[in-house]
Amino acid sequence: YRFCPAVGGWEHIATTASIDRWDRSCAYDRGHLYGTFADRVQSVNVSTGQWEELPRLSKYRSDATLCVVDGRLFVIGGQTASVEEYVASEKRWVSIPELPIPISGAAAVALDGKLLVIGGHTHADDVTHSFV
């Protein structure tokens, strides 16, 4: 769904593709909304409602984070320190340098051409890290 503040209402965009989801993140770039679950990433064209399955990620993830930086799509963490970037021209994912620690549930944002990863948790009993 998409919320339109001008009219104060919700609009249906597209019915989701056919995979089950209990864990998710999303990012938007150039007319496409991307979503992730486990080792899968899908996109929907918000104008046409057409879904596309991207190649599978190299790792199964739980509570990973998606972010687009200058047209580049990244999947971050998900009970792992790994980060993958989608190379659209080759239709494949490539690993980039890992985070310092495994995280899940982080927030991410693009700022001045850089990827900022904020918060998240490590599934440890005690809070031992706080970073941006």
Secondary structure, DSSP 4 states (H G I P E B T S, - for coil): -EEETTTTEEE------SS--SS-EEEEETTEEEEEETTEEEEEETTT--EEEPPPPSS--SS-EEEEETTEEEEE-SSBS-EEEEEGGGTEEEEEPPPSS-BBS-EEEEETTEEEEE--B-S-SS------
